[in-house]
């Protein structure tokens, strides 16, 4: 996947402040900005959590705040890590009210 990303960005990763870093920040943004529209990609409901981790240790840079971009930061209710986080998403999708 990184090779495809680099082709889309003229050989460089996108600006660190534009990269997906935090579930909480994304949630806050879509709930408080009418111009920020996101959708959950199918990977959020599959058993493989690799897309949430920077397994290759790619140098994705620092945000303006100084925070490094690496693994996606998960919410506190997912203490079991990315696999637990995705399991909760699958359970919610399969819940009777849905």
N, C-alpha and C positions, 0 to 999 in steps of 0.2 A: 504493500500500500504506500509506503513512503515515496517510492519512485514515481507513482502516479501523482501524489501531492506535489512533488517538486516540479513536475512538468506543468502543472496548472499554475504554479506561482513563479514562473521564469527561473527555475533552478534554486529557489530559496523557499524555506517554510514561510507561511504567512506570519504577519506581525504577532508576537506573543500575546498581546492584549485581545486579539481576535480569535485565538485558539480556544477550544473547549477545555476548560480546566476544572470547573466545579459545578456539581449538580445544584447546589444551593444558589450560586450566583446566577445560573441559567434560569432557575425557578423564579428568583426575585425579578430578574429582568423581564421575563415574559408576563409576569403578573403586574408590573408597574410601568410598562412601556407599550403603547399601542403600536409602535413601529417594530418591535422585536417579535417575530413570529418563528416558532420552532415546532418541529414535530418529532415524536419519538420514532427513530428508525427501527426496523425489525430486530436489529441486534439487541435492543433493550429487552426482548422477550425470548431470546435464545439462551442456551446453556453456556455459551462460550463468552467469557468476560475479557478476552484479550484486547478488545477495542477500547477498554477503559484504562489499560495499562501501557506504559511506555517501555515495553519489554526490551526493545533494542537500545534503550538509553540514548535516544536521539537528542541532539542539542537543540531544543525548541525555544530556548531563550528565556529572558526575564521579562515579566510584566513591568509596567511603569511603577508599580508599587514595590518592585524588587523581588516579588515572589517568582521562583522558577516554575516553568511549565514542565510538567512530567505526567505522572499518573493522574487520572481524573479524581478529584476530591469528592468522596461520597458523603451522604448525610449521616448524622449521628445514629440514626435508627438502623444503619447497616453495619453493625460492628463486626460481622463475619466477613467483611470484605466484598469484593465485586461479585463473587458467586452468590453470596447471600442476597445482595442487592438485586441481582437479576432474578433470583428465585422469588422474591417478593413481587416483582413486576409480573412474572408469569402467573403467580397465584392470584393477583388482582385481576389480570385479564380473564382468568378462568372462573372468577367468582360469580355466583348466581345473579347479582344485580347488573353485571355487565352483559 
